[in-house]
């Protein structure tokens, strides 16, 4: 069996939750052939959204309209990105120690920790 779910969920949040950032998607269909030159544009400035994805670049479809989505960061919803900090690392290590009792391999890496 391969389990790809949350390490925290596996142990019923025994040592607390790990903080994650989530994403809210806003979808739009535009009456134009192209909205942007590439499939994904990331934003790191003062914009409220973090990314715009135009899907026809990924699929190669030809149409007179196009579909895009805006990504907005949020703390509500599905967990997408772990929030790296020293407290997160301490909690994660507790789960990792508990997991070692299982005869399996779990890999979860927070960049920067």
C-alpha positions in Angstrom: 0.0 0.0 0.0 1.2 3.5 -0.7 -0.2 6.2 1.5 0.2 9.8 0.1 -1.9 11.6 2.7 -1.0 13.9 5.6 1.5 12.6 8.2 -0.5 14.5 10.8 -3.8 12.9 9.8 -2.2 9.4 10.0 -1.7 9.9 13.7 -5.0 11.8 14.3 -3.2 15.1 15.1 -1.7 13.5 18.2 1.1 16.1 18.4 -0.9 19.0 16.9 -1.4 20.3 13.4 1.4 21.4 11.1 0.7 24.8 9.6 -0.1 24.9 5.9 -1.0 27.6 3.5 -3.8 26.9 1.1 -5.0 28.3 -2.2 -8.3 29.8 -3.3 -8.9 29.6 -7.0 -10.8 32.1 -9.1 -11.8 30.8 -12.5 -12.6 32.9 -15.6 -13.4 32.2 -19.2 -12.4 35.0 -21.5 -13.6 35.7 -25.0 -10.1 36.1 -26.4 -7.7 33.5 -27.9 -4.8 34.2 -25.5 -4.6 36.0 -22.2 -0.9 35.7 -21.6 2.2 34.4 -23.5 2.9 31.4 -21.2 0.9 28.9 -19.2 1.8 30.1 -15.7 2.9 33.6 -14.5 3.9 33.9 -10.8 3.5 37.1 -8.9 5.7 38.1 -6.0 4.9 41.8 -5.7 2.0 43.6 -4.1 -0.7 41.8 -6.1 -3.4 39.9 -4.2 -2.9 36.8 -6.3 0.2 34.7 -6.5 -0.2 33.1 -9.9 -2.3 33.1 -13.1 -2.6 29.9 -15.1 -3.9 29.8 -18.7 -4.7 26.2 -19.4 -4.8 26.1 -23.2 -1.0 26.5 -23.1 -0.8 23.2 -21.3 -3.3 21.3 -23.4 -2.5 22.7 -26.8 -6.2 23.3 -27.5 -7.3 25.8 -30.2 -10.4 27.9 -29.3 -11.6 31.5 -29.7 -11.9 31.7 -25.9 -9.5 30.8 -23.1 -9.8 29.7 -19.4 -7.6 31.1 -16.7 -7.4 30.9 -12.9 -6.1 33.2 -10.3 -4.4 31.7 -7.2 -5.0 33.6 -3.9 -3.1 32.5 -0.8 -5.3 31.6 2.2 -5.0 29.7 5.5 -8.5 28.1 5.0 -9.1 25.0 2.9 -7.0 22.1 1.6 -3.3 22.1 2.8 -1.0 22.9 -0.2 2.2 24.4 1.1 3.9 23.7 4.5 4.9 26.8 6.4 8.6 26.4 7.4 9.6 27.5 10.8 11.4 26.1 13.9 8.1 25.2 15.7 6.9 23.3 12.6 10.1 21.4 12.5 9.8 20.3 16.2 6.2 19.0 15.7 7.2 17.3 12.4 10.1 15.5 14.1 7.6 14.1 16.8 5.5 12.6 14.0 8.6 11.3 12.2 9.8 9.5 15.4 6.3 7.9 15.8 6.3 6.9 12.1 9.6 5.0 12.5 7.6 2.3 14.3 5.9 1.6 11.0 7.6 -0.6 8.5 7.4 1.9 5.7 9.0 5.1 4.4 7.5 8.6 4.7 9.2 11.6 3.2 8.0 15.1 3.9 10.5 18.0 3.6 10.0 21.6 4.4 12.5 23.6 2.5 14.6 25.9 4.6 14.5 23.7 7.7 
